[in-house]
Amino acid sequence: MTSRDPVATAEQMRRLEDRTANGGEGLWRLMKAAGEGAARHAAIRAAGRGVLVLAGPGNNGGDGYVMASALKRFGVNVAVAALASPGTDLCKRAAELWGGPVQPLDQAKSRPVLVDALFGTGLSRTLGADVLKPLLTHAEAAELVLALDLPSGVGSDDGTLLPDAPRCDETYAFGWLKPGHLLQPGADHVGRITRVDIGLAPPSPELFRNQAPEKAAVAPTAHKYDRGHVVVAAGAMPGAAFLSARAAQRGGAGFVTIGAENGDQGPPTSIVYRALHDLDLDRVDVIIAGPGLGRDDHAAEIAAFVLEQQRAMVIDGDMFSLFAGEPKRFRDLDAILTPHEGEFGRLFGELNGSKIDRVRRAADLCGSVVVLKGRDTVIAAPGGRAIINDHAHPRLAVAGSGDVLAGIVAAEFAMRGDAFVAACAGVWRQGDAGLRATDSLIAEDLLDLL
């Protein structure tokens, strides 16, 4: 896989800053790097327009004062309004660096460009009327809204969103991305993310933002079985199985079979139809189980048979209902589970914490890679390694989209052999197809966009 951007929690950022700074003067250097780095980007975005910086009393406000000072040096017409007097030593020093007039938040005149430097990652309470009313007034009057580190009202570690929080057009992420930049619903208020390097070492390699995958290696002498044999266990709704099978083909698998009831034939294509029990599953690389399988006794028999094969698997759809509350049934498999929120709840029950926390816990419970689908898909492997994928579009929320994802992931799994890498690659590829589609998208359209 290509290199990925690390993602750090608020506590990890505090530890990294303390370790890098090694004292007060070092923390000041970090603040100057953050504010001046943001100013360089904002001066270009402002394009000659006036800028109003809203500064909070903490260190995010300090970043804002430093930014305002730098913008002034760059020749930008900038003003500062403050929520309260500086409440930290660093913020006081930054305000002294600014040295210009500071207006009360609710008395400042709005300008075309607004900079939100009120809280950043430090917000631990709701936005009171004393903050929210002037913030919304200035945001509505602005042509461009920028935020330092995180917009006010967005949870740093979980992407939660406080009521009535304004949307930003661009957010300058200091050091490393935070989960709140990528997790919904907060991520929808962040706008474009620009990372500002302030000289911090990377956090521990536990959480990353998904990136475009490198193509799976295929030898010049490869034949179809070298690219992987994928079998889809078909059931009550053969259309879902066909979507998964076709997606596996388009995803790169060299040979795809639908294990149909009594070998029933579908439309004439290069997909092979065989009775599931007649297949030599020892020669199969990955089995897809769940899309359109059904939830009756016969479906349960198929599901049990598939699990007995101990093959690499992609588990989806009806499998989560057939094994509701039994995640340990998948512990001995080399598997990728791809539930949406409802299916996730049926299989794993009520898990606490952020979306990242829940998916990590689920992966440990079932001993497999778990892909919790959504606009902010989270992928986790047992042991804590996790990825957030924000490379997607809401238009993917159509019937059959999950069946297509199962097929793409299975093809990647068959070619790469690594469940976590395959899941990350498959999720990215489907998201990329969705971004290139039109708003009239149906699941079948994705097949031609892979």
C-alpha positions, 0 to 999 in steps of 0.5 A: 500500500502507499503511505498513509496519513497518521491520525492522532487523538487529542491526548496523543497530540498533547503527548507529542507536543510535550515530547517535541517541545520539552518545555515552554519555549518549545511549545511557543515554537510549535504555536508559531509554526502552527499560526504562521503556517496557517497564515501562509495558506490563508493569505492566498485564500483571502486573495486581498479580502479582509480577514476577521480572526475569532480568538478563544482564551486557550491555545487555539486562540493563541494560534489565531493571534499568531496567525493574525500577526503573520497575516498583517506582516503579509499585507493582509487587512486583518482584525481580531475579535476575542471571546475572552482575555487570554487564559494561558501563558502561551495565548497571552504571549501570542496576543502580545505578538499581535499587539493590535486592537482586539474587539469583543466577539459580539461587537466586531464587524464581520469581514469576507474571510472568517477564521475560527480560532476559538477552541480547536481540539480543546472544546469540552462543553456545548457552545453557549449563546455568548459564543454561538450567536456571534459565531453564526452571525460572522460565519453567515456574513463571510464568503470564506470560513476557515478553522484552525485545527478543528471547527468549533463544535466538532469533537476531536476524537469522535466527530460528534457535532454540537447543535447549530455549529457552522460549516467551514470551507477549509480547516488547517490541521496542525501536526496530524489529522484528528479523527474528527476531521474524518468521522461523521457528522463532524467531518461534513463541517470541516471542509477541505483539510490542509495539514500544516506541518509543525515539526511533530514526530508521527504518532504510534502507527495505530490509526491512519487515513485511507489512501489510494492503493497500489495495484496488486502485483500480477506476474507477466506469466500469470494465468487466471488462477494466479489472480484468484478464484472467488466463489459466491455462495448464492441463496434466496436472492440470486441478483445480489450474488450476481452483483458480488460476482461481477464486482469480483471480476471487475475487481481483478479476480481471475476466475469467479464462480457462483455456487448456486442452488443445484447449479442453476444457471444465470445469464450467459457470462464468463461467470461459472455456475456450479452447485455449491456442494459440488465445488472443490473448495480447496482450490478456491481462494476466497468465498463470499457469503451473505449477499442475498443468502436469505435467513431461513433454515436452508440459508442457515444450512448453507452458512454453516457449510461455508464456515466449515470450509475454513477458507478465506472469506468475505462475510456480508449481508444475511450472515450477520442475521443468521449469526446474530449475537455470535461474533465468535463463530468467525474467530477461526477464519481468515475473514473480512466482515463488511456490515453496515450499522444495523448489521453491526449491531445485530452481530456485536450488540451494543458496543461503547465508544467512538466509531473507531473504538467500536470497530476495534472492539468488534475486530477483537471479538470476532478475530477478523477484519471488520469494515463498518460501512458508511460515509466514514467507513472504519476498518479495523484488524484484531490488535487495534490497527485501524483505517478511516476511509473518507474517500466516498460519496453519499450517492453510494447509499443505494441498494446493491452497493454493499454487494458490489463492495463485497465482490471488490474486497474479495477480489483484492483479498484473492490477489493480495492475501492480506485481509486488512490490506485487501479491505482498505484497497476495496473500500477505497476503490468503491469510494473512488468509483462513487466519486466519479459517478453521477447522482443517478447512480445505481449499483450496477453502474459501479461495475463499469467504474472500477 
